[in-house]
Amino acid sequence: MDFLFKGMIARGVATALAFVVALPPAHAQTARRSSLPVVRDAEIEGLIKDYSQPILRAAGLSPSRVEIVLVNDLGFNAFVAGRRIFINTGTILESETPNETIGVLAHEVGHLAGGHQERLRDQIERAKTIAVVAGLLGAGVAAAGAATGSGSVAGLGGGLLGSSGGIAQRSLFAYQRTEETTADRSALTYLLKTQQSPKGLLDSFAGLMRKNMLSGISADRYVTSHPAPQDRIGFLQTAAKESPYFDKKDPPDLQLRHDLARAKIAAYNGGASQVRRTFGRNLTSLPARYGDAIATHLAGSPRLALSKIDALIAESPSTPWFHEVRGEILMAAGRSDEAAAAFSKAAKLDPSKSGILQAAVGQALVTGGKPERMKDAIAQIRKGLESDPGNSTAYQFLAMAYGKTGDIGAAELATAEGYWEGGNFRQAKVFAARAQQKFRPNSPQWRQAQDIITTKVNRK
């Protein structure tokens, strides 16, 4: 379930199992976008989409039915929840080649294709049953010892009662170790089908082990939700080298895209110092200079940042992300019309046709505040939301644009939609109720508001 092998779900359930006799059964928590530091970025999302689609098809899954979510966390980690694969930005940053990130994704697709999450729920229920039975048995033995005055029997019962959670944990962890091994094998199969090297998957494991991130804390190797790292790497070293594509290198253009994404992640998470740690102090490569330009912008030097990004555009005018960053610099400097033009250029060059960039054109116009540009801003944001309806930030700007045109009902409905996509369902319903009062009953907007008001949310 979890590439970093933290065993988040398993350990949460194991903790609950330790108290299952005294407390109501706990629900296994699955990751939700509303409770994670999710980051939206057209460049990185497009890259990960290109990485994952061939793997998903090799696994017999439809790419359109699986969502890849970026988590703004510098830890090396990825995990599956529902029909989503969550991957930390730190995984991309620490992967020196595209193949390493692809290997991580292949492992997680193995969990998804194998239905491991669904079966894990069954195992959790089974583990709870084991804990309850063992706990009740222990309590029964302890009661018998007390009734007979036998201290030794009572002691046996107490030991059994105390170990009931451990029995359940071991059962659950043993199951997860099997699933992790299965996901490893599936990943190798997908990489072979797509004619990609499994070396990146092996390198990721080896790198994590060198950093002691895979080493078990407990001396008992069975009190862990994952196989021993030595066993895992040993298997991969043998199986991976059997692939005819083991020594295949990533295409240079894909490596460049990967490094540009790493540069952006480095700059936004650690500024110029993180860019230097990632690419070295000699910032001459295109990705390093890209990260440096972003870091300069974030440091509050728009004029210098603009000169740096303009130099990159002169060198590579067809790279959409340079124009996107140019738009961000200009918008921060209050030059909204120029920012909108830069975002529009980026959107035209973007091969993925991301709704994020399209909406950014309208967002820049809203920031400019010119009343005569609001209709255009609304159209641009709406166009972006057609392909990316989950963009909660775009809804906020859409609400501002409607507000500037005096359409309060539409502004409140857009606010409701933004809150809904952001996971704040209570506020979404509040604004939907306000908006609904301003629309004709059974009109399309009235029904949109009604959908938000009446939809029940599972908060577990």
C-alpha positions in Angstrom: 0.0 0.0 0.0 2.8 2.4 0.9 6.0 2.6 -1.1 8.0 4.1 1.9 6.7 1.1 3.9 5.4 3.2 6.8 2.4 0.9 6.9 0.2 3.9 7.8 -3.1 2.1 7.5 -1.9 -1.1 9.1 -0.3 0.6 12.0 -3.4 2.8 12.6 -5.5 -0.3 12.7 -3.0 -2.2 14.8 -3.2 0.6 17.4 -7.0 0.3 17.5 -6.7 -3.5 17.8 -4.7 -3.2 20.9 -7.7 -1.7 22.6 -10.4 -3.6 20.7 -11.8 -5.3 23.8 -12.4 -2.0 25.6 -13.3 0.3 22.7 -15.6 0.2 19.7 -13.9 -1.0 16.5 -11.9 1.8 14.8 -12.3 2.6 11.1 -9.3 2.3 8.9 -8.4 5.8 7.7 -7.8 6.3 4.0 -6.1 9.3 2.6 -8.4 12.1 1.3 -7.4 15.1 -0.8 -9.0 17.4 1.8 -6.7 16.3 4.5 -3.5 16.2 2.6 -1.2 19.0 1.4 -2.2 18.5 -2.3 -0.3 20.5 -4.9 -1.6 21.3 -8.3 0.9 22.0 -11.1 0.2 21.5 -14.8 3.9 20.7 -15.6 4.4 18.0 -13.0 0.9 16.6 -13.4 1.5 16.2 -17.2 4.8 14.5 -16.6 3.4 12.0 -14.1 0.5 11.4 -16.4 2.9 10.5 -19.2 4.8 8.2 -16.8 1.8 6.4 -15.5 -0.4 5.9 -18.6 1.6 3.1 -20.3 1.9 1.3 -16.9 -1.8 1.5 -16.3 -2.6 0.2 -19.7 -0.1 -2.7 -19.2 -2.0 -3.5 -16.0 -5.3 -3.6 -17.8 -6.5 -0.4 -16.2 -8.1 2.6 -17.9 -5.9 5.8 -17.3 -9.0 7.9 -17.4 -10.4 6.1 -14.4 -7.3 6.5 -12.2 -6.3 9.8 -10.7 -2.7 10.7 -9.8 -2.5 13.1 -6.9 0.6 15.1 -6.0 1.3 15.5 -2.3 3.4 18.4 -1.3 5.8 16.5 0.9 9.6 16.1 0.5 9.5 12.5 1.9 10.0 9.7 -0.5 6.6 8.1 -0.6 3.6 6.9 -2.6 0.4 5.1 -1.8 -2.9 4.0 -3.1 -6.4 5.0 -1.8 -9.5 4.2 -3.8 -8.9 4.8 -7.5 -6.2 7.3 -6.7 -2.4 7.0 -6.6 -0.8 9.6 -4.3 2.8 10.4 -4.9 4.9 12.8 -2.9 6.8 15.6 -4.7 9.8 14.4 -2.7 9.7 11.1 -4.6 10.2 13.0 -7.9 12.8 15.3 -6.4 14.9 12.4 -5.1 14.6 10.3 -8.3 17.5 11.2 -10.5 16.0 9.6 -13.5 12.5 9.3 -14.8 12.9 5.5 -14.6 13.1 5.7 -10.8 9.8 7.5 -10.5 8.2 5.2 -13.1 9.3 2.2 -11.0 7.6 3.6 -7.9 4.4 4.2 -9.9 4.6 0.7 -11.3 4.7 -0.7 -7.8 1.6 1.3 -6.8 -0.2 0.3 -9.9 0.5 -3.3 -8.8 -1.5 -2.6 -5.6 -4.3 -1.0 -7.6 -4.6 -3.7 -10.2 -4.4 -6.4 -7.6 -7.3 -5.0 -5.6 -5.0 -5.0 -2.5 -6.9 -2.2 -0.8 -10.2 -3.9 -1.0 -8.7 -7.2 0.3 -6.9 -5.3 3.0 -10.3 -4.2 4.4 -11.3 -7.8 4.6 -8.0 -8.6 6.4 -8.6 -5.8 8.8 -12.0 -7.2 9.7 -10.4 -10.6 10.1 -7.7 -9.2 12.3 -10.3 -7.5 14.5 -12.1 -10.8 14.9 -8.8 -12.5 16.0 -8.2 -9.7 18.5 -11.7 -10.0 19.9 -11.6 -13.8 20.2 -8.2 -13.8 21.7 -9.2 -11.0 24.1 -12.3 -12.7 25.3 -10.5 -16.0 25.7 -7.9 -14.3 27.8 -10.5 -12.6 29.9 -12.3 -16.0 30.4 -9.1 -17.7 31.6 -8.4 -14.7 33.9 -11.9 -14.9 35.4 -11.5 -18.7 35.9 -8.2 -18.1 37.7 -9.7 -15.6 40.0 -12.7 -17.9 40.8 -10.4 -20.8 41.7 -7.8 -18.6 43.5 -5.1 -19.8 41.1 -2.6 -17.1 40.6 -0.8 -19.0 37.8 -4.0 -19.4 35.7 -4.9 -15.7 36.3 -1.4 -14.7 35.1 -1.8 -16.8 32.0 -5.1 -15.1 31.2 -3.6 -11.7 31.7 -0.7 -12.6 29.3 -3.1 -13.9 26.7 -5.3 -10.8 27.0 -2.3 -8.5 26.7 -1.1 -10.3 23.6 -4.4 -10.3 21.7 -3.6 -7.1 19.8 -0.2 -8.5 18.9 -1.7 -11.7 17.4 -4.0 -9.5 15.2 -1.1 -7.3 14.2 1.0 -10.2 13.1 -1.8 -11.6 11.1 -2.4 -8.3 9.3 1.3 -7.6 8.8 1.9 -11.0 7.4 -0.8 -10.4 4.8 0.7 -7.0 3.9 4.1 -8.5 3.4 2.6 -10.9 0.8 0.9 -8.0 -1.0 4.1 -5.9 -1.1 6.0 -8.8 -2.7 3.1 -9.3 -5.2 3.2 -5.6 -6.1 7.0 -5.8 -6.7 6.4 -8.7 -9.1 3.6 -6.9 -10.9 5.8 -3.8 -11.3 8.4 -5.9 -13.1 5.8 -7.4 -15.4 4.4 -3.9 -16.3 7.9 -2.6 -17.0 8.7 -5.5 -19.2 5.4 -5.1 -21.2 6.2 -1.4 -21.7 9.8 -2.1 -22.6 11.2 -0.1 -19.8 14.1 -0.8 -17.5 13.4 -2.1 -14.0 16.7 -0.6 -12.9 14.9 2.5 -11.5 12.8 0.4 -9.2 15.9 -1.4 -7.9 17.8 1.9 -7.5 14.9 3.4 -5.5 15.0 0.4 -3.0 18.8 0.5 -2.8 18.8 4.3 -2.2 16.2 4.1 0.5 18.1 1.3 2.2 21.3 3.2 2.2 19.5 6.0 4.0 18.2 3.5 6.5 14.6 4.4 5.5 13.8 0.8 4.9 15.5 -0.7 8.0 13.1 -2.2 10.5 13.0 -0.6 13.9 12.0 -3.7 15.7 14.4 -6.7 16.0 11.4 -8.9 15.3 11.3 -8.9 11.5 7.7 -10.2 11.5 6.4 -7.1 13.4 6.4 -5.1 10.2 4.0 -4.7 7.3 6.7 -5.1 4.7 9.2 -7.8 3.8 12.8 -7.4 5.1 14.6 -4.9 2.8 17.5 -7.3 2.2 15.1 -10.0 0.9 13.3 -7.5 -1.3 16.4 -6.0 -2.9 17.9 -9.5 -3.3 14.8 -10.6 -5.2 14.8 -7.5 -7.4 18.5 -7.7 -8.2 18.0 -11.2 -9.6 14.6 -10.6 -11.3 15.3 -7.1 -12.7 18.6 -8.2 -14.4 16.7 -10.8 -16.3 14.9 -8.1 -18.2 16.3 -7.4 -21.7 15.6 -3.7 -21.0 17.7 -3.5 -17.8 20.4 -1.2 -19.3 17.9 0.9 -21.4 18.3 4.6 -20.7 15.6 7.2 -20.5 15.2 9.4 -23.6 17.1 12.7 -23.3 14.0 14.8 -23.8 12.2 12.9 -21.0 15.2 13.3 -18.7 15.1 17.0 -19.4 11.4 17.2 -18.5 12.1 15.2 -15.3 14.9 17.6 -14.3 12.8 20.7 -15.0 10.1 19.3 -12.7 12.7 18.5 -10.0 14.0 22.1 -10.3 10.5 23.5 -9.8 9.9 21.3 -6.7 13.3 22.2 -5.3 12.7 26.0 -5.8 9.2 26.0 -4.3 10.2 23.9 -1.3 13.7 25.2 -0.4 14.5 28.2 -2.6 17.9 28.7 -4.1 19.7 26.5 -1.5 17.6 23.5 -2.4 18.2 24.1 -6.1 21.9 24.0 -5.4 21.6 20.9 -3.3 19.8 19.2 -6.2 21.9 20.3 -9.1 25.2 21.5 -7.6 26.6 25.0 -7.2 27.4 25.4 -10.9 24.0 26.5 -12.1 24.6 26.3 -15.8 22.2 23.6 -17.0 18.7 24.5 -18.2 16.9 22.9 -15.3 19.2 24.5 -12.7 18.7 27.9 -14.2 15.0 27.3 -14.3 15.0 26.5 -10.6 17.2 29.5 -9.9 14.7 31.8 -11.8 11.8 30.5 -9.8 13.8 30.9 -6.5 14.6 34.5 -7.5 10.9 35.2 -8.1 10.0 33.6 -4.7 12.7 35.7 -3.0 10.9 38.9 -4.1 13.1 40.1 -6.9 10.7 40.3 -9.9 13.0 42.3 -12.2 15.9 39.9 -11.8 13.6 36.9 -12.0 12.0 38.2 -15.2 15.4 38.7 -16.8 16.4 35.1 -15.9 13.2 33.5 -17.2 13.3 35.6 -20.4 16.8 34.3 -21.1 15.4 30.7 -20.8 12.5 31.6 -23.1 15.0 33.0 -25.7 16.9 29.7 -25.5 13.9 27.4 -25.5 10.8 29.4 -26.7 8.6 26.3 -27.1 8.8 25.2 -23.5 5.4 26.1 -22.0 6.5 26.1 -18.4 8.9 29.0 -18.9 6.0 31.1 -20.2 3.9 29.9 -17.2 6.5 31.1 -14.7 6.8 34.3 -16.6 3.1 34.8 -16.1 3.4 34.1 -12.4 6.2 36.7 -12.1 4.2 39.3 -14.0 1.1 38.7 -12.0 3.0 39.1 -8.7 4.4 42.4 -10.1 0.9 43.7 -10.8 1.2 43.4 -14.6 -1.9 41.3 -15.0 -2.6 41.9 -18.8 1.0 40.8 -19.6 0.6 37.9 -17.2 -2.6 36.8 -19.0 -0.7 36.9 -22.3 2.1 34.7 -20.9 -0.4 32.2 -19.5 -2.2 32.1 -22.8 1.1 31.4 -24.6 1.8 28.6 -22.1 -1.6 27.1 -22.6 -1.2 27.0 -26.4 2.2 25.3 -26.1 1.1 22.8 -23.4 0.7 19.3 -25.0 -1.4 18.1 -22.2 -3.9 21.0 -22.6 -4.1 21.4 -18.8 -7.2 23.2 -17.5 -4.9 24.8 -14.9 -3.1 26.9 -17.4 -6.4 27.9 -19.2 -7.9 29.0 -15.9 -4.8 30.9 -15.1 -5.4 33.2 -18.0 -8.8 34.2 -16.5 -7.3 34.4 -13.0 -4.8 37.0 -14.2 -7.5 39.1 -15.8 -9.5 39.0 -12.5 -6.4 40.1 -10.6 -6.2 43.1 -13.0 -9.6 44.2 -11.8 -10.7 45.8 -15.1 -14.6 45.6 -15.3 -14.5 45.3 -19.1 -12.3 42.2 -18.9 -14.5 40.2 -16.5 -16.6 38.5 -19.1 -13.5 37.3 -20.8 -12.1 36.2 -17.5 -15.2 34.2 -16.7 -15.1 32.5 -20.1 -11.4 31.6 -19.7 -11.9 30.2 -16.2 -15.0 28.3 -17.3 -13.0 26.8 -20.2 -10.3 25.6 -17.8 -12.9 24.1 -15.4 -14.4 22.1 -18.3 -11.3 20.0 -18.4 -10.3 20.3 -14.8 -13.5 20.6 -12.6 -11.5 19.9 -9.4 -9.6 23.2 -9.5 -10.8 24.8 -6.3 -8.6 27.9 -6.8 -10.2 28.6 -10.1 -13.6 28.6 -8.5 -12.4 31.3 -6.1 -11.4 33.6 -8.9 -14.6 32.8 -10.8 -16.6 33.9 -7.8 -14.6 37.2 -7.7 -15.2 37.7 -11.5 -19.0 37.2 -11.1 -18.9 39.5 -8.0 -17.3 42.3 -10.1 -20.1 41.9 -12.7 -22.8 42.1 -10.0 -24.0 38.6 -10.4 -24.1 37.7 -6.7 -26.0 34.4 -7.1 -23.4 33.1 -9.6 -20.6 34.3 -7.3 -22.1 32.5 -4.3 -22.6 29.3 -6.4 -19.0 29.4 -7.6 -17.9 29.9 -4.0 -19.9 26.9 -3.0 -18.3 24.8 -5.8 -14.8 25.9 -4.7 -15.5 25.0 -1.1 -16.8 21.6 -2.3 -13.8 20.8 -4.4 -11.5 21.9 -1.5 -13.2 19.5 0.9 -15.0 22.1 3.0 -18.5 20.6 2.6 -20.2 22.5 5.3 -19.3 25.9 3.9 -20.2 24.6 0.4 -23.7 23.8 1.5 -24.0 27.2 3.2 -23.1 29.1 0.1 -25.2 26.8 -2.1 -28.2 27.6 0.0 -27.5 31.3 -0.3 -27.1 31.1 -4.1 -30.2 29.0 -4.6 -32.4 31.8 -3.2 -31.3 34.0 -6.1 -32.1 31.6 -8.9 -35.4 30.6 -10.5 -36.6 27.2 -9.1 -35.5 24.3 -11.2 -33.2 26.4 -13.4 -29.8 24.8 -14.2 -28.1 26.9 -11.5 -30.8 26.2 -9.0 -30.3 22.5 -9.6 -26.5 22.8 -9.3 -27.0 24.4 -5.9 -29.5 21.7 -4.9 -27.0 19.0 -5.8 -24.5 20.5 -3.3 -27.1 20.9 -0.6 -28.6 17.4 -0.8 -25.5 15.3 -1.5 -24.5 13.4 1.6 -20.9 13.2 2.5 -19.2 10.2 4.1 -16.9 11.8 6.7 -15.2 8.5 7.8 
